[in-house]
Amino acid sequence: MKRRQLLLGAASIIASAALVTGCGSTPAATPMPTEDPSGTITFWSSMAGMDKVAAAFNASQNKIKVTFETVPNGASGGYAKLSTAITAGNGPDVATIEYPQLPQFVSNGQLQPLDGLINKAETVDKLSDETKALVQFGGETYALPYDAAPMIMWYRKDMLDKAGVGVPKTWDEFEDAGKKLKAVAPEAHLASFNPNEAALTAALSWQAGAKWFGTEGDSWKVGVNDEPTQKVATFWQKLIDEKIVKVQQSFSDEWSADLASGAVVGVLGANWSATGIQKRTEASGQKGQWIAAEVPNWGTPADAFYGGSSFNITKGSKNPAAAAKFIEFLATSPDAIKARGNTGSAFLAFPGLTPVAQQAFDASYFGNDIYEVFDNAYSTITPGWQWGPNWDITNTALKDAYGKLTTGGKVAEAVDTAQAATVAGLKQNGLSVKE
């Protein structure tokens, strides 16, 4: 196999399992950077408010000037634009990349390792093991994480009360709550199943103990339809069949209307879902009715990350030292969080930053302390998850297969289809794959 193909094979799993969790040998310490960088760098991001953060960095010192450019999000072609620009040699110095897509950019040799450029003791070493696992490959760090988004369940508490149920702690209790809700409000659904959110299926499977990607020797081992995932698929199919959840595209007009009308009274999302829920329901007089809750589990408290972004230095950066200084600011400085302002209910990866974000976000719309829920959920992230070398293949295959759910298709059939497509796609890319 080619060297770059191996990078995210055995080396990546070693990083996730050994270097990150401390179960293996520790690599030699990288000297702390001593250079005092200067010059101009470019920064591309689709995240709201990052123009303000770049401006705050520029105002904080006079040696480095950041030129900011807004780019489309990944689903709207942002990653294709970034990849093309890096390959052509005219990409930005610093980019924002979500965790599922990060391994693909690393595998393609489009990002620079940060070791030797950043102060690891003051950045990476302070992160949780589960967060480090998202940004380290082959013993090297390729990103500084921004947010660490725990999966969260959001409910209309007034509708749970109407059904005579408490907040479900387990998935069995969730199903029972859904049945009791239907008994008192036949047209209501406890949540939605979103066929356009393959990453949510990944998060649910991760929570259940699935490992969609790993390695065996020099080969990738793919298990998109492994036993925990099949359990998740069977359960959600039952919820669909019982009309406890409604199959609908998240962020669609239908979904928004159903939240506003009470046809859907729960959202399976993440900490970042708060703003969207408020936007879609406040005109309907639902202030104080929505609460955040830990996601139901399979008998033991567990959670997974759903979403989240990282900051990276691209391979073509001509000023990586200055870029590193800037991404340290982006990922670790309270001033960066303050500058971004009230852009959402962020839960940050770097210790001590979430309280800053919490102060910036007005959470008074909700009926409980949502950040306390976020903290509890974050403490139960299931270890051992690894994203594969090309999330686009799995993501596309799963969403395409989910397109048949309203015409007789099944969730379990979709994950089987995604497994086959992922294996075939990775093999077509020249990777050695085992099932």
N, C-alpha and C positions, 0 to 999 in steps of 0.2 A: 504493500500500500504506500501511497505517497505520504510524505512527511506531514503535510497539512491535514490529510485525512486521518492520520494517526493522532494528531493533536487533540481532537475531540473524541478519540476512542479511548484507549486505555488511560492516556494521560488525564483526560477530563474526569473520569470516574475516580482516579486516584486523588485528584484535587478535591472532589466533592466528599469522598468517603474518608480519606486519610488526612490530607493536609488541613482540611477545614475542620474536621471533628477532632483532630489531635490523636487519631488512632494509629498514625504512622509516623515516620521520621519527619522532622521539620527541616525545610531547606535552609541553606546558609542565609544569614541575615543580609539583606540588601542595604548598602550604605545609604544613610539619609542624604537627600539631595542638598547640595551646598550652593548651587548656582542661584544668583539673584536675577531672575529672568526679566526681560523687557521686550517691547515690540507690540505688534498688532496681531490679533488672532480673530478668526471668524467662528461663530457659534450658530448652529442650526437646531431648532427645536419646534415642535408643534404644541408644546405645553403652554397653556395660558399664563400670562404674567411673566414669562421669562425675559421679555424685553425690559421689564422693570428691574429684574435681577441683574441683567447685564449692565444696565445704567448705574445701578447701585455699586457694582464692582468697579466700574470706571471712576466713579466719584470717590471711592475709598482709597485710591492710590493713583500715582501718575506715571507708572512705568509700563503698564500693560493696558492696551486699549482693545476692548472687545467690540467687534462689529456683529450685530445680531440679525438673523434672518428667520422669519417664520416660514415653516414648511408644512405641507399637509401631514396629517397623521398617517400611520402605517396603512390603515385600511383604505385611505384615499390616495395612495401612491407615494407616500413619503419615503418609505424604505427603498423603493425602486429608484427614486430620485437620488437618494443618498448613495446607494451602491454604485449607480452609474457614475456619479460625480467622483467618488473615490477612485474607481477604476480608471477614469479619464484623467486623474491627477488634478482635478479642480474641486475637490470636496472641502468641507469645512475643517478647521482644526479640532473643534469639539462638536460632538453630536449627542443627541438623546436617543437611546434605544431601549425598548422594552425587553424584559427578561426572556420571554420565549424566543425572540428574534436574535438575542445577543450571540448565542453559540454559532449561528449561521455566519454572522459577520466575522467572528473570530476564525472559524473554519476556513473562510475565504481569504484569510490573511489581510483583512481590511482595517484592522485595529492594531494599535501599538500596546504592548504590555506597559503597565504603569509603574512596575517595579523599577526603582532607581530614579523615578521622576517625582513620585509623591512621598510624603512623610508617612510611611506605613504605620508607625507607632501611634500617630495621631489621627489616623483615618481608618484603614482596613482593620487594624488590630482591635479596634474598639467595637466592631460590629458583632452581631450574634452569628453563631455558626451557620444557622439556616440562611441568613442573608449573605454571608460570604460565599456560600455554595452557589449562589446565583451569578457571581461575577468572577470566580476563580476557575481557571482551566489549566491543567497540566502544571500546577504549582505556581502559576503566574496570575496576576490580577489584571483584568482587562477593562474594568469599569469601577467607578464609585457609585454605589446605589443611592438613589434619591428617596423614593418611598418604599415601604414594606407593607403591602396592602393585604391585611387579613380578610378572608371571606367572611361576610356578615349577612345575617338574616334580618330583614326589616319587616315589621308587622304593623297593621292597624290594631292597636291595643283595644280599641272600642269594639272591634269585630270579634276579637278573641273573647272578650268579656261577654258579648252577645251569645257566642257559641258555648259559653260556660267552661272554657278551657284556659289553662295557664300557658305560659310561653313553653313550647315544646323543647325538651332537653335531648330527646333521641329522635331518630327518624321514624320509629314506630309511633311515638307520640305525635309527630308531625302528621302522619297519615290519619291518626285518630282525630286530631284537631280538624283536619280537612273534612272528614266525614261529618263531624258535629257542626261545622260551619255550613255545610250544604243542607243540613237538616233545618237550620233556622234562616238561611239565606240561599235558596236553591240556585240562584244565578251567580253566586260569588265563587271565586277561586282563591285558594290560600296563597298561590304564587303562580308564576309563569315558568314554562320551559322554553328557553330561548334558543332556537336552532341556529341563530347567527352568532352564538357565543361558544365556539368550540373550547375556548380557554376556560369557560366555566365547567364544562364536562371534565376537563383536565383537573381543575381544582377539586371538584367533588370526588374524583377518583384518587387524587393525591391524598385527600383527607381520609379516604377509606383504606389507604395503605398501598395503592397502586404504584408501580414504577414503570412508566411507559418506556423509558430509555435507560439503558445501562450498557456495559460492555462485557464481553467474554473473550479473553485473549485480545487479539487485534481486530475483533469484529464488534459491531454494534449489536446489541440485543434489544429487540423491539417488542413491547407488550401492550400495545394500545387497547387490546381486548383481553388483558390479563384478568385473573379471577376477581380481584377487588373491583375492577371496572365493570365486569359483567354483573356483579352484585348491584352496583350503582345503576347500571342500565336497566336491569330487571325491575328495580324499585321504582325508578322514575317512569317506566312504562306503565306500571300499575297505577301510579298517580295520574297519568294522562288518561288511562282507560276509565278510571273512576271519576274523571273530571274534577279532581281535586286541584290540579294545575292545568293551565291553559297553554297550548302551544302557540306562541306568537313571537314575532321579532322584537327583541329589546330595542328601545329608543324609537320604535315606530309610532305612527299616529294612533294606531289601534291600541298599542300598549299604553300610551299616554292617556288616551280617553278612558281606558278601563281602570287605570289607577284613579283618575279623577271621579269616575262614577261609582266606584266601589265594586266593580265586576272582578277586579283583582285587588286583594287586600294585603299582599305581601310581596316583597322583592328579595330574591336571592342575589346578592351583589357583593359589595365590599365597602370598606370605610368611605371610599370616594363617591358612593351612591347618594349620599345625603343631599347634595345640591340638586341632583336630577329629580329626586323624589319630591323635594319641596317645590321645585319649579312646576311640576306636573299636578300638584294636589292643593296648593295653597288657595287657589281661586275657588276651590270647592269647600272651603271652610274646614280643612282637616288639620289645622294647627293643633299640636298637642296630642294628636291621636297616634302618630307614628312613633315607634320605638325601635331602637337597635337591639339585637340579641345575638348571642353566639349561635353559630350554625348548629343545628341538631347533629348528634354524632351516632356512632354505631355501638355505643355502650361505654366508651371511654372518651373523655374530653380530647378533641383533636380538631385541627384546622389546617388550612393551606393558604398560600398566597394566591390572590386573584388580581392580576394586574401589577403594575409597578414599572418604574423606569430607571435607567442608569445613565451616567455621563461617561463619555469615552473620548479618546484621542485617536483620530483616524490615522491610517498608515501614511498618508501623504502630508501630514502636518509638517510645516517647515519650522515651527517654533513649539516643539512639544513641551519644553520647560515652562513656557508661559501658559500653554494650554493646561498643564498639570496644576499650576498655581490657581487657575480659574476654576477648574473642576473641584479642587479642594474647597474653594469658597462656595460653589454651588451645593455641594453635598454635606458640608459640615458647619457652615457659618449661620448663626442665628440671624445675622443681618440679611442673608439671602432669603430666609423664610419671611422676615418682616417686609422685605421689599416686594415680594410676590403678593402679599396682602391677602385679602379674603377671596381666594379663588377656589375654595373647597375644603372639605374636611380631611386634610392630608394627615397621614400617619407616616412619619419619617423613619428612615432606616438608622440614621446616626443618633446615638443616645443624646437625650436632652433637647432635641429639636421639636419633638411633637408638642410639648407644652407651649412653645412659641407659636406653632401653627394653630393650636387650640385657641389661643388668645385672639388670633386674627379671624377665626371663623365664628360667626354667630349661629350657635346651635339651639337657640331658644325655640325654634319651630318644633323641636322634638320633645317627646314626653318623658325622656329619661336621659341619664348622663351617657351620651353615646361614646365618649372617649374612654370611659371606664370599661365599656364593652369591648372597644378596640384593644385596650391593654390586655384584657383577659383572653381575648381571641389570639392575640399575637403570642402569648405565652404558651400556647398549645400547638404551634405549627409542627406538623409531622416531619421529622427529618428524613433525609435520604432521597429527595426528589431531584431529578436531573432533566433538563430540557434537551431535546435531541438536536442533531446537527442541521436540520432544515424543517423548522416548524411550519413553514408555508405549505409543505406537502400534506402534513397531517391536518392542519387547519382547514385547508380547502376540501380535502376528502371528507372530513367529518361534516362540514357545513353542507356540502353537496348531498350527502346521504340523508342528512336531517331534512332536506327539502321534501322528502317523501313521507314525513311523519303525518301529515294531514290527509294523505291519500292511501293509508294502509301500511306505511313503513313502520318499522320498529326501532327503538333505540339500540337494542342489542345488535340488530342487523347493521345499523350504522357504524357501530364501533368495530364490528368485524370487517366491514368494507374499508374503514379507515386504516385498520391494521394492514390489510392486503395492499392498499394503495401506498402506505408509508414504506413498507418493505420494498415494494417494486420501485418506488421513486428513489429511495436511497441507493438501491442496487444500480439503477440507471445512472446515478451520479458517480458511480465507481466505488462505492463503499461496500465493504464486506458486512453482511447482515445475517444474524441468526434470529429465529423466532423462539 
